[in-house]
Each structure stands twice: as structure tokens, then as C-alpha cells.
Amino acid sequence: MTISEDRVKRLVEELADPLAVIAADVKKRLVWDFNLPVAVIDARQEPPVLTQSSVGSLGNVLRVSTKIDHPLMRQLFDLYPDRGSDAAIDQMLNGQNGKEFSVVFDDYQEEKQAGTLMWGADDLASFVVKSRTCFEDDELAIAAVFPVDTGDNGHALATFGIPWRYFTVL
């Protein structure tokens, strides 16, 4: 699921003041490390909730799912936009790998019961790399979770960097 640039801009504008505080802290850093501050935004709520984390503590804010990166789960997520959640799940359950999908999906549902935001290990690793690239480019690294209209508690993740100079408080 792709999040529009306009949606991201509106979110950053809405949270510009608290993001500026985090950006100012990042700007003071001389080198990238796992203690580097990053921003995590839960835009599924109104108003959005901003959390400051360090790169090394991201798993405490966005829990890492052991199932979300499974190829059958990725296939399911790819089906959601065109088919809707119920039809996509039915298709996967009745497909060639239905039994395996059933086990993986049940495990995923158990993970979701905790109620906290989740992302996959691949997403986490990519964001760690992105945070370093953002730091080298004089940007604040941000991970934002947006609501989507697919299934219960559906969400989409966007990761991006905003230049420090964007924030006027600096």
C-alpha cells in the first residue's frame, strides 16, 4: 500500500513543532549510531500520536512480527486492495498453499491480539538503513503508520526523511 506524498506532507505539517524538537536533537549528533533519535507517528488516531525513539529501540515502539514477512502473508496483503480482506483471506485459504497459509495466518492473528503496531523484520532493517542515509543527508528519519480500509486494524507503513532545514525552530 502506497501512501500519497500529500498525506505525508499534511501529517508533517500537523506535527511540525514536536518533530522540530527531535530534529534539533538529531542535528546535534556528530555520528550515526543506534542511539540516534527517530520519529514514529501513529496516524491511525486523531490526533496522530508522535513517539520519539532511538534506532536501537524501534522494536519497543513498533513490535516486530515474526509472521508479517512470510511470503504467504505478503501475498495476502497484495490481494487486499483489489479483493478486500474477506475475499483475499478466502482465496488464500482455498489456494494451493491453503493449509500452510492457515497456520501462518493463525499465528499472525495471535500476534495482532497484543493490539500494538507491528512491522516485519525486513521493514525494520530497511528503516535502520534509511535512518543512516537520512542522517548522512541531514534529515530526520520518520516511520509513520497510516490507516487503510482493509480488514480489522489495517495499516500501512511509510518511512521517509525530512530535511532539518524544514523545521524553523532549528
Secondary structure, DSSP 8 states (H G I E B T S, - for coil): ----HHHHHHHHHHTHHHHHHHHHHHHT-SS--TT-EEEEEETTSSS-EEEEEEGGGHHHHSEEESSTTSHHHHHHHHHHHHH-HHHHHHHHHTSTTHHHHHHHHHHHHHHHTT-S-EEEHHHHHHHHHHHHHHHHTTEEEEEEEEE-SSSTT-EEEEEEEEEGGG-TT-
